Amino acid sequence: MNKSERKEQLFQKIRGGLIVSCQALSTEPLFSSYIMARMSFAAQEGGAVAIRANSPSDIIEIKKQVDLPIIGLYKVDYPDSEVYITPTMKELDALMDVNPDMIAMDATNRLRPGGIKLEDFFTEVKQKYPDMLFMADCSCFEDARKAQELGFDAAGTTMRGYTKETRGISIPDYEMLHRMTHELNIEIIAEGGVWETRQLQQVFNEPILSAVIGTAITRPREITKRFVQAILEGRQEEEQRKIHEAY
């Protein structure tokens, strides 16, 4: 099966469905390839159409547990760059060894480790691995347009709100998603900021390929914090109401 056929087959499997991101960093309680594999299995049973996974070790374990397409990435921090999602060829080579269905990488305009530009890096990547499918993790419309020009197979809104230029912007950014899906020809994957079912329904009002949810499903510490914060905010609102009533 050639690249075009594999791309068509993969996109048919994930179109209109939910991709669940199963990731845990070393600073998180669920940091374990086995746990991420079980989390992926639970996502599969819940109806997920694909898994987005971080690191070769996690991908190996997840493949033992689930029969779903895997979008692989490799998060590594470098001191001379803000790019951490599959930042260099070293991480990409490691991902190729475990053969995910598609590889995701940072596709912002930030310099990669060693001062390398995205276009130079991706040109080298395509020459080395011409048959792999690639997802561009973007922060803005311009990133997605550049990804289309460079030949990425899909673009995600993954980095919206996570770069200096976009930090503080409310996500999901429905306006940007609308523009991407109507002005570009590349397939768009909505990712970032979806906590409620109504938000998920709204992103699917646009002609996206699929949507990714991570934290709201697979990070119980963050989910718990959100509910605890809701309790505190509710108490504060009640206290303010009583103060106003007293006057």
Secondary structure, DSSP 8 states (H G I E B T S, - for coil): --HHHHHHHHHHHHTTSEEEEE---TTSTT--HHHHHHHHHHHHHHT-SEEEEESHHHHHHHHHH--S-EEEE-B--BTTBS--BS-SHHHHHHHHTT--SEEEEE-SSS-BGGGB-HHHHHHHHHHH-TT--EEEE-SSHHHHHHHHHHT-SEEE-TTTTSSTTTTT--SS-HHHHHHHHHH--SEEEEES---SHHHHHHHTTS--SEEEE-HHHH-HHHHHHHHHHHHHHHHHHHHHHHHHHH-
